[in-house]
Amino acid sequence: MKNWKRWLIAILLTLVIAFVYYYINLPALNIHSAGFWWFVILMVFVFAIVLSFRSVWKSGHVSFGKKGLDIQKGTMGPYKYLFYLGGVLLLIFLIGSILSSPIINAKKYQGLMQVEERDFTEDIKEVDFNTIPLLDRDSAAILGSRKMGSMVDMVSQFEVADDYTQINVNGKPVRVTPLRYASPIKWLTNQKNGIPAYIKIDMTTQDTECVKLTDGIRYSESEMFNRYIQRHLRFRYPTYIFADQIFFEIDDEGTPYWICPVKKFNIGLFGGVTVGRVVLCNAVTGECTDYQADEVPTWVDKVYQAELLMQLYDYHGMLQHGYLNSVLGQRDCLQTTNGYNYIAMNDDVWVYSGVTSVSGDQSNVGFVLMNQRTMETRFYRIEGAIEDSAMSSAEGQVQNLGYVATFPLLLNISEEPTYFMALKDSAGLVKKYAMVNIQKYQWVAIGDTVKECKKAYNALLSTNGIRTSENADDLEITGKIATYVPVVIDGNSHVYFTLEGDKTVYDADLTNSELVKIIAYKAGDFISMFYQDGDIMSNVTKIK
């Protein structure tokens, strides 16, 4: 009878400890989850200790000595087999980890991501600066904090969360982040109505909006107890192994959601992680919808974490000839560079990173685009400067100002692969923009605005004999100058002139350094040039 009571007490106490551990740590009930194995192993040891402790203590063979607690051999009785069971489970876990590793499964890891080699100019069209993000995450965070500081009705109760997820909304790149409770006390006084708003930042115009909600966000990472989003998901889907990061997004109507990828293990117990399913959780109502990874709605932009995509590409590039080659010989081994950025393309968000050899040189063999919704991966074989070199080259143009370059975006400017980056001051504010040619990173153009930067870059390309998109359709003419009149318009110097036998008035704008050579001409001289036809006068674009 006493033995039965001991077992009952041990079981109940272990269940209490297990419930507290489970409620706090939320391990998935899935053999592919490392957290599940640690949970089971820990509970086996807890049960063994609780069950055997009374017998060991009453036997008189336990004492406190100079070395601490001393349990003499042979006092554990039959309970020692529970400790053996825990040890066996731990051994199985360690063996499973080894058998799931790239050391043994290099070929399988290398095939996790399918990479298609594509043509740069066909896939990436001429840039529209109304659709590219001009700010990085840090600059967006500064704008978000400033906006929150101006919301006097909320700033004492809430603060801005640091999510700042970059997504596309109705074709425009934006970053969104929810508010969060400023403290546990503020949670206690506000949790009934939830979080009243989220921050939305237009990455092209820098417009920052605090979007107020009719019904507050009740499920988030700043909630407590059962409304904590991770706990809400765990109780709804106890066997799902959710990704390390879930994403805050809004749909096209502005409704806030949590995008929650579910891990899929393709190799052994713990290896070859991709995404198998995605749970969409309405942040206001907590309603969840479960999708296969390839069936999520198209408004969803974030399914694969950028770091996961880069890791998968590194497996693809490093393990082509096996694991040993990736460590020793490193023949044909490629890897992503030490950073990434986002590109909006076809209403999806793609992760961009350069691809370089493992030899540590300062050049890329190409670059890769990886779709965060579908995992589609495209490789473009373009040799050029590594991003760090391009950033240093841009910073060198403004070294007297001490500006720091952001990690670049990849753009198509006049069918030239081009790095585009912002230059920020010590306060993190964007002061200038830079464009650096990927293949010839000594070609650098700087401008106070994006328009000025692009104009300077196109002039630089023209100087080096590259026909730019701005003058690709220009007309060409050669003739004798009939009239020649220098003028000043709004403080800028121009030269108006006509050609013999032609009534058209041509305008050479001397703010374009390429046209300054017009001052060496006079009436009666022959000139060859390109121009854009206009109704009143035609603008000269290049003098041959």
N, C-alpha and C positions, 0 to 999 in steps of 0.2 A: 504494500500500500504506500509506504513511504517512498519507494522507488518510483511509483507512478506519479506521486505528487512532485517529486524532483524533476521528472521529465516534463510535466505540465508547466511548472514554473519556468524551466529553462526555455521551453518553446515559446511561452507568452512573452518572456523578457526579450528573447531574440527577435520576435515579431515586432515588438515595440521599437527596438533599435533599428531593425530593418526598415520600418515605416518612416522613422525620422530621417534615416540616411537617404531613402528613396525620395522623400518629399523635398529634401534640400538639394541633392545631387542629380536627381532625375535621370538615372541610367535607362537606356532602352532595353526592353526585355527581348534581346535578340543575340544569338550566339556570335554574330559578326561584330558586336559592340565590345570594345575593350572594357568600357565601363561596366557592362553586365558581368563580365568575368571577374573583375575586381570586387564587384558587389557580392557575387556568390561566394567567392573565396573568403572574403571578409566575414560574411555571415556564418560560414562553416566554422571558422576559427572562433567567432564570438559564441556560437552555440556550444562548441567543445569546451571553451573556457568556463562558461556559465554552468554547464552540466557537471564538470569535473571539479570545480573549485571547492565545493562544500566537502566532497570526499577527501580531497588532498589536504585541506585545512584540518579536518577532524582526525586525520590519520596521525597527526603529530609529526609528520615528516616534512613540514614546511616551516621555515623560520627566516628571520631577518638577520643577516650577518653583515660582515664588512663589505661584501660584494653585492648587497641588496637581497632581493627575494631568492631563497634557496629551496628548490623542490628536489627531494631525493629521488633517485631512480626507482622505478617500480611502484610509485604511488598513484599513477594515473589510471591504472586498471584498464577496463575495456574502452575508456573514453579516448585513449591514445589513438585509436583507429580513425577518429574524426580528424585529428591533426594530420594523420597520414593522408586522409581524403583531401584535405586542404592542400597538402603538398603535391599530391598527384594532379589536382586541378591547376595549380600554379605551373607545374611542369608542362601540362598540355597547352596552357596559354603561351608559354615561352616557345615551345616547339611550333605551335601554330603561327606565331609571329615570324619565326625564321623561315618556315615553309611558304609564307606569303610575301616574302621580301623580294626586291629586284635581284638580289644575289643569285637566287635560284630560278627566277622567272623573268629573266631579262627580255626574252623575245615577246612574252605576253605583255609586259609593261610597254615595250616599244610599239606595240600595235594597238594600244588603248585609244590613241588619237589618230584619225585619218587626215593626212595633210595633202592638199591639192596645190600644185604649183600653177600660178596664174600670171597674167600680163598686167602690169601696173596701170598703163594708160587706158586699158579697156575697162578695168574694174573701178578705178578711182578717177572720177571725172573732175573737170575744172571746178575749183572750190567756189562755193557760195558762202560768203562770210556771214550771211544771216542764219546759217545752219551749223556753224562750228563753235565750240565752246572757247571763249577768249579768256576764261578764268580757270585756275586750278582749284583744287579742293580747299587749300589754305585760304585763298582769297575769298572763296565763297563763305568760309567760316567767319571771316572778318565781317562780311556784309550781313550774315545772319545774326551775329552778335550785336551789331549796330542797330539792326531792325528791332531786335528784341528789346534793346535798351530804350527805344522810343515808344514801346507799348506799355504805357504807365499803368494800365488796368491789369496787366498780367505779369510784369517784370518782377514783382515781389513774391509771386507764388510759383512761377515757372522759369525754366531756363531752356536754352536750345540744346537738344541732343546732338551728338557728334556724328550722326549717320551720314548726312549729305550724299545720298545716293544719286548718281548721275543717270538720268533716264531721258527718253524722248517723249514729249507730250505734244500731240498734234503736230509732229514734224519738227519741233524745236528742242534743242538740248537744254535741260533744266536740272538743277539739283534740288532735292527735297529732303527735309528732315523734320521729325516731329519735335514738339516741345516735351519736356519731362518735368516732373515735380522737383522743386528746388531742394526739398529735404523731406525726411520721413514725417515731420510735423505738417508740412505743406501737403503731403499726400493724404494725411488723415483728414484735413479740412476741405480737400478738393476732390477726393476720389469718388464721391457720390455722383458728381457731374462729369467726371473724366477730364481728359486733357482737351482744352477748347480749340486748339489750332495747330497748324503746321507751317513751316517756312518753305517758300518756293522761290528759287532764284533763277532768273533767265540768264543763261551762261553767255549769251551773245550781247544783250543790252545792259546787263548788270542790274536790271530791275529786280527788286526784292519785295516780296509780298508775304504778309502774314495772313494766311487763309483761315478764316474763322469758320468753325463747323456748327451746324445746327445741333447735332448731337455729338458729344465729346468722344475722344478716343479712350476706350475703356480697357483695351488690351495692348500692352506695350512692355518694353524692357524696364521701365521705371515703376511699374505696378508691383504690388506685393500679393502674397497668398495666391489664390486660384486665378486671379486676373493677370498675373505675371505671364507674359506671352509664352515663354518656354514651358511653364508648368501647364498652361492651358493646352498647348500642343501635345505634351506628353500624356495627359490624361485622355485626350481624344484619340491619340495614336500611340499606344504604349510600346509597340514593336518597331516603330519607325526610328531610324538613326538620322536625326536631322543634321544638316551641315553646320560647321562651326559658326557661320555667319548667316543670319537671315536678313532680308532686304526690305526696307521701307519704300514703297512705291505708291503712286496714285494712278487710277485709270483715267481714261480720256474725259470723264465727267468730274474728276477731282476727288473721287472717293478714296480714302486711304486704305491700303492693304499691307499685310506682311507677306512677302514671298518667301516661302520656307522650303528650300531644296532638301530632298531625302537622299542620303548616300546609298550608292549601289556598289557592292564589293564584287569585283570581277575575278579576283585571283585569290584562291585560298580563303582563309577565315577573315583576314584583315587587310588584304592587299588589293591594288587596282581600283582605287576609289573614283567613281564618276557619279552622275546624278541619275537616279532611276525614276523618281516621282517628284512632284512638286505640290505642296499644299498652299493654297491661297486662303489667308485668314483676313476677313474684314476687321479692320482695327477698331471699328465702332461697335459692331454687334458681336464679334467673336465667331461669326459663322464661318465654317471651313469648307473648302471644296478641294477634292483630291484629284490630281491629274497625272497621267503618264507624262514623262519629261518631254516627249515629242508632241504633246497635245495641248500644251498650255496656250492660253489666249495670246494673240499677237501683241496686245498692248503691254504684256509683261516683257521687261527688258533684261532683268537679272535672274538667271537660273544658275549659271556657273560663276563662282567667285573668280576674280581675275588671277589670284595667286594659284588656284587650282589649275586653271587653263595653262598658265606658264609652267607649272610643274609637269603637266601632261606633255607639253611640247618638249620640255627638257628630257623626259623619258624617251620621246621619239627621236630626238637629235643625238642623245648620248649613248643609247643602247643598241645602235645599229649593228655592231659587231660583238655584242655580248657585254656582260658586266666587267669582266677583267680588262677588256680593251678600254672601257670608260675610265678605268682607274690607272692603268699602266701605259699602254701604247697610245691610246686616245686617237686612233686613226679615224678620220672623217667625223669626229665628235663635234657637234654644234650645240649651242645653248643660247637661251635668251639673255639679253643684256640686263643690267641691274636696275631696271625701271620699266614703267609702262604708262600708257595714257589711253584715252578713250576716243573713238571716232564714231560719229553718227553716220550710218549708211543703210539705205533701204529700210528706214524706220526701225532699225535695230542698233544696239550699242555693241561695238566691236572693240576688243582689247588690242592695242598696238604695242609691239615690242620689237626691237632690233634682234637680229640673229648673228652671233659671232662665233668664231672658233674658240676652243678652250685654251689656246696658246697664250692668251692675254694680250694680243695685239690691239691696236686702237682703231680697228676697222670692222665694219659689218660685211657679211657675205650676202645679206638680204634682210628682209623683215617679214613679220608674220602678223596676220589679222585673225582674231579668234572671236567668233560670235558668242556673246554671253547668254543667249537664249537657246541656241541650237548646238553649240560646240563646233559648228562648221569652222574649218581652219584653212587659211590660204597663205601660201608662201610666195614671196616675190623676190626673185634673184636680182638684187641691185647692190652692187658693191659701193661702199662709201664710208663716210666717217661714222664712228660710234657716237651715240647721243651725247656722252660726256664731252667729247671733243668739240662737237657742234655748240654745246652750251658754253664751253670755255671760249670758243671763237667769238660768239655773240657778246659774252661778258667783256672780252678784250676791246670791243669797240666802244664800250662805255666805262672803262676801268676807272676813269677819273671821277665817275659818279658813284661807283661802288654798287651798281645794280647786280642782282642775282637772277639768273635765267631759270625759268620753270622747265620741267621735263617736256620735251617738244611734242607737238602733234605732227603727223605726217600728212602733207597736202600735195596736191597736184597743181603746180603753178606753171602754166604754159607748157604742159606735158613734161615738166622737170620735177622729179621727186624732191620735195623741199621740206625741211624742218621749219616749223613755225612755233615761236615761243614768246611768252611775255617776259619782260624784264621788270623786276620788282625792287623797291627800295627796302631799307632796313625795317620799315614798319609793315612790310608785306603788301604794300599798295602797288598796283601796276602803273608804271610810268611810261614805258615804251614797249614797242614790239619789234621782233627780229625775225628775219627769214634767212636761212642758211641752206645753200645747195648741198644735198646729201653727198653727191659724188665729188664736188669740189668745195670743201667746207671753208676755204678761204674766201669764197664769195658770200659776203654778209651784207645784208641791207637792214637799216634801222629806221624806224619812223615813230613819231609821237602818236599817230593813229594807225589803224590797220590799213586804211586807204593809202596813207603816205608811205607806209612800209612796202605795200605791194607795188606802188608806183616806182619806188626806188629800186626794188628787186627786179622789176621788168626792165628798167633802164640798165641795170647791171647785166642782165642777160643779153640785152641788145648790144651792149658794148663788147661782149664776148662772142658776138656773132650768132646768137640764138634768137630765132624769130619768136616773139612773144605773142600770147593770145590777144593782147590788146591791139596789136597791129597786124595780126595774121590776115585780115581782110582789107588792109589798107590798099589804096591805089598808088601807083608809081608814075612819076612824071619827070621829064627833063626839059628844060627850056632856058631862055635868056631873061634875066630879071629886067622888067620894064620900069617899075616904080618901087621905091624902097623907103619906108617911113617908120622910124623908131617911135614907140608910144609907151606911156606908163598908165596902167589900169589897176586901180586899187593898190598902188604901191609896187606892183610887179611890172617888170620890163617885158615888152613884146616888140616884135617887128612885123609890120604889115607890108606885104609886097605883092606885086602882080607879075605875070609872065607875058612876054610879047605874044600877041595873037590869042590871049586868054583873058576874059573879063573877071575870072575868079579872083577874089581877094584871099590870100593865104596868111595865116596867123602862126608865127613861131613864138611860143611861150618860153621865155628864157629861164623860168623857174625849173624847166627840164634841162639838166646839164648837158644832155645829148644835143640840144639845139643851140647851145651858146656859140657854136662855130658859125652861125649865121652872121655874126658881127664882122666876120672877115670878108663878107660879100658886099657888093655894091651894084648899083644899076649898071647893066651891060654885061655882068658876069653870068656864065652858065651855071646852072644848079641842077642836081639830080636829088630827088627826095621821095619820101612816102607821105601820104596825107589821108585824112578822113574827110570825105565829102560832106559839106554842110549846106543848109539853106541860104544863110547869109554870107558866111565865110567858111573856108576849109582849114582845119587844124593840121599843121605839120607835125608828123610823129617821128620822122627820122630823116636826117640829111646824110646822103651817101658820101 
